């Protein structure tokens, strides 16, 4: 249960951060990317964050 909650928090935090700051410096460099590239990036980012959380 604790791991699932942590995964949900990680996913929610990353997606909210992207949608709030999409036009600023943090995510602005992704403006020209396609939806597929953005999806692949965020999927990879979330998988790495989950693996990092699990190994710690």
C-alpha positions as CSV (number, residue, x, y, z in Angstrom):
1,X,0.0,0.0,0.0
2,X,2.8,2.4,0.9
3,X,4.6,1.8,-2.4
4,X,1.5,2.3,-4.5
5,X,0.9,5.6,-2.7
6,X,4.4,6.8,-3.3
7,X,4.1,5.9,-7.0
8,X,0.9,7.9,-7.3
9,X,2.5,10.9,-5.6
10,X,5.5,10.7,-8.0
11,X,3.3,10.5,-11.0
12,X,0.9,13.3,-9.9
13,X,3.8,15.6,-8.9
14,X,5.6,15.2,-12.3
15,X,2.4,15.7,-14.4
16,X,1.2,18.7,-12.4
17,X,4.6,20.3,-12.6
18,X,4.6,19.8,-16.3
19,X,1.1,21.3,-16.9
20,X,1.7,24.3,-14.6
21,X,5.2,25.2,-15.9
22,X,4.9,24.1,-19.5
23,X,5.8,27.5,-21.0
24,X,8.6,28.4,-18.6
25,X,12.3,27.4,-18.5
26,X,11.7,24.1,-16.7
27,X,9.7,22.5,-19.5
28,X,9.8,25.1,-22.2
29,X,12.6,23.2,-24.0
30,X,10.0,20.5,-24.9
31,X,7.7,22.9,-26.9
32,X,8.7,21.5,-30.3
33,X,8.4,17.8,-29.2
34,X,5.5,15.7,-30.5
35,X,3.0,14.1,-28.1
36,X,4.7,10.7,-28.6
37,X,8.1,12.1,-27.6
38,X,6.6,13.8,-24.5
39,X,4.8,10.6,-23.6
40,X,7.9,8.5,-24.0
41,X,10.0,11.0,-21.9
42,X,7.5,11.1,-19.1
43,X,7.0,7.4,-19.1
44,X,10.7,6.9,-18.9
45,X,11.0,9.5,-16.2
46,X,8.3,7.9,-14.1
47,X,9.8,4.4,-14.4
48,X,13.2,5.7,-13.4
49,X,11.7,7.6,-10.4
50,X,9.8,4.5,-9.3
51,X,12.9,2.3,-9.6
52,X,14.9,4.8,-7.6
53,X,12.2,4.9,-4.9
54,X,12.1,1.1,-4.7
55,X,15.9,0.6,-4.5
56,X,16.2,3.2,-1.7
